[in-house]
């Protein structure tokens, strides 16, 4: 149950984060260089926070359920994966796979609650960005395609249900 806590950031991910920062910098340039730099850093940090929360939830639940977590690999702007030991227990697999989307949903709820606080306009933009980004991520990770967390959890749950059904006594 050891945790290596190794984070690997691929060159493509660094480039994508740099391009995101440059895009924000370009859009905010008219407001002055210092303000544009702060906005770019805030947006990139918000996206990184979202990835850390989502993947961190996967890693934390996997570790809590006794799986060895070797680290996290950041592959792109919103693409990352937790490197962990495989499990044959479908219930564990479902919990680990759903941990990320649930953490993302919790982050959305926290940001929505934060809107009630009297934030400066620039901070409100970042909070709204987090809501939009994580709202999209929440839906996409649940139903986004065959490799999404939700679809993989659904497959594991169905496999577990079939395995339980196979062990039930057959009626005559």
NORMOBEL-V425433 format. One record per backbone hydrogen bond with DSSP energy under -1.0 kcal/mol. CO is the residue of the C=O (numbers start at 1). NH is the residue of the N-H. E is the energy in kcal/mol with one decimal. If there is no record, write none. Layout:
co=CO nh=NH e=E
co=CO nh=NH e=E
This chain:
co=6 nh=72 e=-2.3
co=8 nh=74 e=-3.4
co=10 nh=14 e=-1.9
co=11 nh=15 e=-2.5
co=12 nh=16 e=-2.2
co=13 nh=17 e=-2.6
co=14 nh=18 e=-2.4
co=15 nh=19 e=-2.6
co=16 nh=20 e=-2.2
co=17 nh=21 e=-2.4
co=18 nh=22 e=-2.5
co=19 nh=23 e=-2.5
co=20 nh=24 e=-2.3
co=21 nh=25 e=-2.6
co=22 nh=26 e=-2.6
co=23 nh=27 e=-2.1
co=24 nh=28 e=-2.0
co=28 nh=31 e=-1.7
co=29 nh=32 e=-2.0
co=32 nh=36 e=-2.3
co=33 nh=37 e=-2.7
co=34 nh=38 e=-2.2
co=35 nh=39 e=-2.3
co=36 nh=40 e=-2.6
co=37 nh=41 e=-2.5
co=38 nh=42 e=-2.4
co=39 nh=43 e=-2.5
co=40 nh=44 e=-2.4
co=41 nh=45 e=-2.3
co=42 nh=46 e=-2.3
co=43 nh=47 e=-2.3
co=44 nh=48 e=-2.5
co=45 nh=49 e=-2.7
co=46 nh=50 e=-2.0
co=47 nh=51 e=-2.0
co=48 nh=52 e=-2.8
co=49 nh=53 e=-2.7
co=50 nh=54 e=-2.3
co=51 nh=55 e=-2.7
co=52 nh=56 e=-2.4
co=53 nh=57 e=-1.8
co=54 nh=58 e=-1.6
co=55 nh=59 e=-2.5
co=56 nh=60 e=-2.9
co=57 nh=61 e=-2.4
co=58 nh=62 e=-2.4
co=59 nh=63 e=-2.5
co=60 nh=64 e=-2.7
co=61 nh=65 e=-1.9
co=62 nh=67 e=-2.7
co=63 nh=66 e=-1.6
co=68 nh=85 e=-2.4
co=69 nh=4 e=-1.9
co=71 nh=83 e=-3.4
co=72 nh=8 e=-3.0
co=73 nh=81 e=-2.1
co=74 nh=10 e=-2.7
co=79 nh=75 e=-2.5
co=79 nh=76 e=-2.1
co=81 nh=73 e=-3.0
co=83 nh=70 e=-2.8
co=83 nh=71 e=-1.4
co=89 nh=93 e=-2.1
co=90 nh=94 e=-2.7
co=91 nh=95 e=-1.9
co=92 nh=96 e=-2.5
co=93 nh=97 e=-2.5
co=94 nh=98 e=-2.1
co=95 nh=99 e=-1.0
co=98 nh=102 e=-2.1
co=99 nh=103 e=-2.2
co=100 nh=104 e=-2.5
co=101 nh=105 e=-2.6
co=102 nh=106 e=-2.2
co=103 nh=107 e=-2.1
co=104 nh=108 e=-1.9
co=105 nh=109 e=-2.3
co=106 nh=110 e=-2.5
co=107 nh=111 e=-2.3
co=108 nh=112 e=-2.6
co=109 nh=113 e=-2.3
co=110 nh=114 e=-1.8
co=113 nh=116 e=-1.3
co=114 nh=117 e=-1.5
co=117 nh=119 e=-1.7
co=120 nh=124 e=-2.3
co=121 nh=125 e=-1.7
co=122 nh=126 e=-1.5
co=123 nh=127 e=-2.4
co=124 nh=128 e=-2.7
co=125 nh=129 e=-2.3
co=126 nh=130 e=-2.6
co=127 nh=131 e=-2.1
co=128 nh=132 e=-2.7
co=129 nh=133 e=-3.1
co=130 nh=134 e=-2.5
co=131 nh=135 e=-2.3
co=132 nh=136 e=-2.4
co=133 nh=137 e=-2.4
co=134 nh=138 e=-2.6
co=135 nh=139 e=-1.9
co=136 nh=140 e=-3.0
co=137 nh=141 e=-2.7
co=139 nh=143 e=-2.5
co=140 nh=144 e=-1.8
co=141 nh=150 e=-3.8
co=145 nh=148 e=-1.8
co=148 nh=152 e=-2.4
co=149 nh=153 e=-2.5
co=150 nh=154 e=-2.5
co=151 nh=155 e=-2.3
co=152 nh=156 e=-2.3
co=153 nh=157 e=-2.7
co=154 nh=158 e=-2.7
co=155 nh=159 e=-2.4
co=156 nh=160 e=-2.3
co=157 nh=161 e=-2.3
co=158 nh=162 e=-2.5
co=159 nh=163 e=-2.2
co=160 nh=164 e=-2.1
co=161 nh=165 e=-2.4
co=162 nh=166 e=-2.2
